[in-house]
Amino acid sequence: MPSSFTRYTHGVAAIEFAIVVPVLILLVIGLFDLAVRESEQMLLDQYTRSIASNVVANYDQASFAPLQAEITDEFYLSRGATAPTLGLNEQCLCQSIVSDCYALCSDDNIPARVVSISATTVVSGKLLGDLNASSNLDVKLR
């Protein structure tokens, strides 16, 4: 026999709404965090490619530092963001073996000069917390 409590349906929609809305809000905030992280990852990739383009155009330590500062300002500092940590590692390779840059390889070829560029930054999110974003690129100069 149904009681009067089970037949009373006023306010059911409000209770369902109260149960579902917090989950939906968390879902929207999480999606926003992921979108911000992906946007920062794309910006970091673009920053790394821009650095690589300038490495190819003119790579020597004296002329590269001002270009790096200009690129960092364009991508990050001009919008008030923290600049990523940038790492440049130069090495010479003879058939994928690290060698002296000023000596010929065993097959009398000039060693390939490779600059590895890595950039990392931390993206802060409301729900997901701090996430690391990184971008790596190898540039073969000769």
C-alpha positions in Angstrom: 0.0 0.0 0.0 1.6 3.3 -1.1 2.0 5.9 1.6 1.4 9.6 1.2 5.1 10.1 1.2 5.8 8.2 -2.0 2.9 9.8 -3.8 4.1 13.3 -3.0 6.2 14.4 -6.1 6.4 18.2 -5.6 10.0 19.3 -5.5 11.5 16.3 -7.2 12.9 18.4 -10.0 14.6 20.7 -7.5 16.2 17.8 -5.7 17.5 16.2 -9.0 18.8 19.6 -10.0 20.6 20.0 -6.7 22.3 16.6 -7.3 23.2 17.1 -10.9 24.4 20.7 -10.9 27.6 20.3 -8.8 28.7 17.5 -11.1 28.1 19.6 -14.2 29.9 22.6 -12.6 33.0 20.4 -11.9 32.8 19.0 -15.4 32.8 22.5 -16.9 35.7 23.7 -14.7 37.7 20.6 -15.6 37.1 21.2 -19.3 38.1 24.8 -18.9 41.4 23.7 -17.2 42.1 21.3 -20.0 41.4 23.9 -22.6 43.8 26.4 -20.9 46.5 23.7 -20.6 46.2 22.8 -24.3 46.3 26.5 -25.2 49.5 26.9 -23.2 50.9 23.8 -24.8 50.3 25.1 -28.3 51.8 28.5 -27.3 54.9 26.7 -25.9 55.2 24.7 -29.1 54.9 27.8 -31.2 57.5 29.5 -29.0 59.9 26.6 -29.4 59.5 26.6 -33.2 60.2 30.3 -33.3 63.3 29.8 -31.2 64.3 27.0 -33.6 63.7 29.3 -36.6 66.1 31.9 -35.2 68.7 29.2 -34.3 68.7 28.2 -38.0 68.9 31.8 -39.2 71.8 32.9 -37.1 73.2 30.7 -34.3 76.0 32.1 -32.3 75.8 33.0 -28.7 76.3 36.7 -29.1 73.5 37.4 -31.6 71.1 34.7 -30.2 70.6 36.1 -26.7 68.9 39.4 -27.8 66.7 37.4 -30.2 65.7 35.0 -27.5 64.8 37.9 -25.2 62.7 39.5 -28.0 60.9 36.2 -28.7 60.2 35.5 -25.0 58.8 39.0 -24.6 56.6 38.6 -27.7 55.1 35.3 -26.5 55.0 35.6 -22.8 56.1 38.8 -21.1 54.0 41.1 -23.2 50.8 39.4 -21.9 52.0 39.2 -18.3 52.8 35.5 -18.2 55.9 33.9 -16.7 58.5 33.0 -19.3 59.2 29.3 -19.7 62.5 27.7 -18.9 64.5 27.3 -22.1 67.4 24.9 -22.6 69.8 24.8 -25.6 72.1 21.9 -26.0 74.5 21.9 -28.9 76.4 18.7 -30.1 78.0 17.3 -33.2 77.1 13.9 -34.5 78.9 11.5 -36.8 76.3 8.8 -37.8 74.3 9.4 -34.6 77.5 9.2 -32.4 78.5 12.3 -30.5 81.9 13.6 -31.8 84.2 16.6 -31.9 82.7 19.4 -34.0 86.0 20.4 -35.5 87.2 17.0 -36.7 86.0 15.0 -39.7 84.0 11.8 -39.2 85.5 8.4 -40.0 83.9 8.5 -43.5 85.6 12.0 -44.1 82.3 13.8 -43.8 81.7 16.9 -41.7 79.8 16.1 -38.5 76.2 17.1 -38.3 75.7 20.0 -35.9 72.5 19.5 -33.9 70.9 22.0 -31.4 68.4 20.5 -29.0 65.8 23.0 -27.8 63.7 22.3 -24.8 61.2 24.6 -23.1 59.1 23.9 -20.0 56.5 25.8 -18.0 53.9 25.2 -15.3 50.3 25.7 -16.1 48.1 26.4 -13.1 44.5 25.1 -13.1 41.6 25.6 -10.8 40.5 22.0 -10.6 43.5 20.0 -12.0 46.2 21.9 -10.1 49.6 22.6 -11.6 50.4 20.8 -14.8 53.8 20.7 -16.6 53.9 21.6 -20.2 57.0 20.9 -22.2 58.2 21.1 -25.8 61.3 19.6 -27.3 62.8 20.2 -30.8 66.1 19.1 -32.5 67.5 21.4 -35.2 70.1 20.1 -37.6 72.3 23.0 -38.7 74.6 21.1 -41.1 
